[in-house]
Amino acid sequence: MVLPVMAYGLILNSMLWRSLVWGGSASWGAVLFTFSDGVLAWDTFVYSLPFARLVTMSTYYAAQLLLIL
């Protein structure tokens, strides 16, 4: 799983970088999406966090809304 995870990380960071260049609500959406994935990964692979599902899903849906706008 090392190669797929590395590929996903590269794609996610590229999306974040391009949206920060683009500006506007896309920037905030990408930041929230990256944060959501970080919380999900931390909760899954490092340490179980309290309220991780709530944080993950709320930031994910907020990110999707901002990316659409």
N, C-alpha and C positions, 0 to 999 in steps of 0.2 A: 504493500500500500504506500510505500515511500514515494514512488514516482507519481501516482495519481494525486496524492496530497500536495506534493511540490508543484505539480501543474495547476491544481486548483488555487494554491496560494499565489502563484504568479498571475493567474487570471484575475483573482480578487484584487491584488495590489495594482494591477494595470487598470482595472475598472475604477478603483479609488483615485489613482493618479489622474486619469483622464477626466473624471468628473470634477476633481478639484480645479483642474485647468478650465473646464467648461464654466464652472461657477453656478450661482443661483441655487435653486432647491435641489438640483442634482448633486451638488457637493454635500449638502447635509444628508441627503438620502444615502449616498455612498458611505459616508462616515457611520451612519446608524446601521447600515447593512453590514459593514465590516465589524463594528462593535458587536452586533448580534451574532455573527459567526464566531467571533472570539470568545464570547460568553459560552456559546454552545460547545465549542472545542474544549475550553477549559473545564466545563462541567462534565464533559464526556471522558476526557483523557487524563486530566490532572487531579482535580479535586471536586467533589460534589458540592455545588453551591446552593444555599437556600434561595428559593424563589427564582431559580435559574430559568425555569420554563416561562414564568411571567415576564422576566426581563428579556429573554430571547424573543418571545412572540410579540411583545409590545414594540420593541425596537425594530423588529422585522417588518411589521405592518406599517409602522410610521415611515420606515425607509421606502417601502414600496409606494406609499402615497406620495412622498416627496420626489421619488424618481419619476412617477407618472406626471406630476405637475411640471 
